[in-house]
Amino acid sequence: MGFTSFAVSMFFWQNDTFGWLLSNVVGGLSHFTANYFMQRQSTEKIAKNFLVFNITGIMGFLFATGMFALAIFLIKESNVSWLLGSMVGTTTHYLLNNQAMKLNFDIKIPHKTKAPN
């Protein structure tokens, strides 16, 4: 989904930065949504995954954006820059997410209870 949104945005607007941001938003949201529906986890597990996914995703995005900016500056080719940035970001995100999921912390989500009649 991220690649498709990058390709479409570059076709219509020819703005590397906009295409990069759009592809990361679309790719990240579609990735998390697909995981949510495919894994059918408990609310507590989804909350933990959501926090870990977003924290490690933001860190991966920062690494990826640095690589993307460096590649745009040095190579000046948007497609190559997108691929390099995506590879660095995906790898960083995966490694951080893998380590963070091994951490043992609980997130308590209050459950709604019926009020006494």
C-alpha positions in Angstrom: 0.0 0.0 0.0 2.9 2.4 0.8 4.6 1.8 -2.5 1.3 2.2 -4.4 0.6 5.5 -2.7 4.1 6.7 -3.4 3.8 5.8 -7.1 0.4 7.5 -7.4 1.5 10.7 -5.6 4.7 10.9 -7.8 2.6 10.5 -10.9 0.2 13.3 -10.0 2.3 15.8 -7.9 6.0 15.1 -8.5 6.8 16.1 -4.9 9.3 13.7 -3.3 8.6 14.9 0.3 4.8 14.6 0.0 5.1 11.2 -1.7 7.4 10.0 1.1 5.1 11.2 3.9 2.0 9.9 2.2 3.5 6.5 1.6 4.6 6.1 5.2 1.2 7.1 6.6 -0.7 4.8 4.2 1.7 2.0 4.6 1.8 2.2 8.4 -1.9 2.4 8.8 -2.7 -0.4 6.4 0.0 -2.6 8.1 -1.4 -2.1 11.6 -5.0 -2.5 10.4 -4.2 -5.8 8.6 -2.4 -7.1 11.7 -5.4 -6.1 13.9 -7.9 -8.0 11.8 -5.7 -11.0 11.0 -4.6 -11.7 14.6 -7.9 -11.0 16.4 -6.1 -10.4 19.7 -7.5 -9.3 23.1 -7.9 -5.6 23.8 -4.9 -5.5 26.1 -2.7 -7.2 23.5 -3.9 -4.8 20.8 -3.2 -1.8 23.1 0.4 -3.1 23.8 1.0 -3.8 20.2 -0.4 -0.4 19.1 1.9 1.4 21.6 5.0 -0.7 20.7 4.2 -0.5 17.0 3.8 3.2 16.9 6.8 4.0 19.1 9.2 1.7 17.2 7.5 2.9 13.9 8.3 6.5 14.7 11.9 5.7 15.5 12.1 3.6 12.2 10.5 6.5 10.4 13.1 8.9 11.7 15.9 6.6 10.5 14.2 6.1 7.2 13.6 9.8 6.7 17.3 10.5 7.3 18.2 7.9 4.7 15.6 9.2 2.3 16.9 12.8 2.7 20.6 11.7 2.3 19.8 9.7 -0.8 17.8 12.6 -2.3 20.7 14.9 -1.6 23.4 12.6 -3.0 21.6 10.5 -5.7 18.8 12.9 -6.7 16.5 10.1 -7.8 13.2 9.8 -5.9 12.5 6.1 -6.6 16.0 5.0 -5.4 15.7 7.3 -2.4 12.3 5.8 -1.5 13.6 2.3 -1.8 16.7 3.0 0.3 14.7 4.9 3.0 12.1 2.2 3.1 14.7 -0.6 3.5 16.4 1.3 6.4 13.1 2.2 8.0 11.6 -1.3 7.7 14.7 -2.9 9.0 15.0 -0.5 12.0 11.3 -0.8 12.7 11.4 -4.6 12.6 14.5 -4.9 14.9 13.1 -2.4 17.4 9.6 -3.9 17.4 11.0 -7.4 17.8 13.0 -6.4 20.9 10.2 -4.3 22.4 7.7 -7.1 22.1 9.9 -9.2 24.3 9.6 -6.7 27.1 7.2 -7.8 29.8 4.8 -5.0 30.7 1.1 -5.1 31.2 -1.4 -2.5 30.1 -4.6 -2.5 32.0 -7.7 -1.3 30.1 -10.7 -0.8 32.3 -13.7 -2.8 31.2 -17.1 -1.3 31.1 -19.4 -2.7 33.8 -23.1 -2.4 34.1 -24.3 0.1 36.6 -26.4 -1.5 39.4 -30.1 -1.1 39.0 
